[in-house]
Amino acid sequence: MSVAKNIEITSTSTTGFEDAINKGIQRASRTIDNVRGAWVKEQKVEISNGKVSEYQVVMILTFVLDSGEGVENEAKMRNKDKQKTKRK
């Protein structure tokens, strides 16, 4: 069984939206393992002197949580104990 979590991040670039998306994903991936997807929720631009000066994206990142072997093993042990109790 997999469990995923979503977080919202904001990233900016002076080059373009694609660069802002890539920078955000790269930065998040340095501290978050198992990033599996991204949904671009918003795109905005800052304008200075009539020209686009900054591109901003708001993204929802999805990452899969580690399974936690200890937790899985503990659950298996509980199930074995329940089965032994039922046999008695």
C-alpha positions as a Python dict, from the first residue, in 0.01 Angstrom:
ca = {
    (1, 'M'): (0, 0, 0),
    (2, 'S'): (128, 347, -88),
    (3, 'V'): (45, 670, 85),
    (4, 'A'): (100, 1001, -92),
    (5, 'K'): (103, 1355, 36),
    (6, 'N'): (52, 1689, -139),
    (7, 'I'): (220, 2019, -62),
    (8, 'E'): (185, 2361, -221),
    (9, 'I'): (495, 2551, -330),
    (10, 'T'): (560, 2878, -511),
    (11, 'S'): (854, 2929, -745),
    (12, 'T'): (974, 3223, -953),
    (13, 'S'): (1196, 3288, -1252),
    (14, 'T'): (1298, 3586, -1460),
    (15, 'T'): (1317, 3361, -1769),
    (16, 'G'): (974, 3199, -1798),
    (17, 'F'): (706, 2971, -1656),
    (18, 'E'): (884, 2650, -1757),
    (19, 'D'): (1199, 2763, -1577),
    (20, 'A'): (997, 2851, -1266),
    (21, 'I'): (837, 2504, -1272),
    (22, 'N'): (1172, 2327, -1313),
    (23, 'K'): (1338, 2535, -1039),
    (24, 'G'): (1054, 2463, -797),
    (25, 'I'): (1061, 2088, -861),
    (26, 'Q'): (1441, 2071, -840),
    (27, 'R'): (1448, 2266, -513),
    (28, 'A'): (1170, 2060, -354),
    (29, 'S'): (1339, 1736, -464),
    (30, 'R'): (1652, 1827, -265),
    (31, 'T'): (1463, 1792, 63),
    (32, 'I'): (1162, 1576, -29),
    (33, 'D'): (1206, 1217, -149),
    (34, 'N'): (981, 1037, -396),
    (35, 'V'): (832, 1342, -571),
    (36, 'R'): (598, 1185, -827),
    (37, 'G'): (396, 1465, -983),
    (38, 'A'): (313, 1833, -998),
    (39, 'W'): (0, 2026, -1081),
    (40, 'V'): (46, 2389, -1180),
    (41, 'K'): (-235, 2561, -992),
    (42, 'E'): (-160, 2924, -1080),
    (43, 'Q'): (59, 3127, -1311),
    (44, 'K'): (127, 3496, -1256),
    (45, 'V'): (364, 3759, -1383),
    (46, 'E'): (510, 4069, -1224),
    (47, 'I'): (528, 4367, -1455),
    (48, 'S'): (783, 4645, -1437),
    (49, 'N'): (794, 4939, -1680),
    (50, 'G'): (538, 4771, -1903),
    (51, 'K'): (738, 4446, -1936),
    (52, 'V'): (727, 4110, -1762),
    (53, 'S'): (995, 4113, -1493),
    (54, 'E'): (916, 3786, -1313),
    (55, 'Y'): (720, 3467, -1375),
    (56, 'Q'): (560, 3294, -1077),
    (57, 'V'): (395, 2952, -1049),
    (58, 'V'): (204, 2797, -762),
    (59, 'M'): (224, 2418, -776),
    (60, 'I'): (85, 2124, -585),
    (61, 'L'): (356, 1858, -557),
    (62, 'T'): (270, 1496, -485),
    (63, 'F'): (521, 1268, -315),
    (64, 'V'): (498, 912, -188),
    (65, 'L'): (573, 859, 180),
    (66, 'D'): (830, 597, 277),
    (67, 'S'): (667, 268, 369),
    (68, 'G'): (841, 247, 706),
    (69, 'E'): (954, -114, 728),
    (70, 'G'): (923, -109, 1104),
    (71, 'V'): (555, -18, 1085),
    (72, 'E'): (485, -287, 824),
    (73, 'N'): (666, -553, 1025),
    (74, 'E'): (476, -454, 1338),
    (75, 'A'): (145, -487, 1153),
    (76, 'K'): (242, -833, 1025),
    (77, 'M'): (331, -943, 1378),
    (78, 'R'): (-8, -822, 1507),
    (79, 'N'): (-186, -1017, 1233),
    (80, 'K'): (7, -1332, 1322),
    (81, 'D'): (-85, -1288, 1689),
    (82, 'K'): (-454, -1248, 1594),
    (83, 'Q'): (-441, -1566, 1386),
    (84, 'K'): (-284, -1760, 1675),
    (85, 'T'): (-554, -1632, 1911),
    (86, 'K'): (-830, -1743, 1670),
    (87, 'R'): (-684, -2096, 1650),
    (88, 'K'): (-701, -2145, 2028),
}
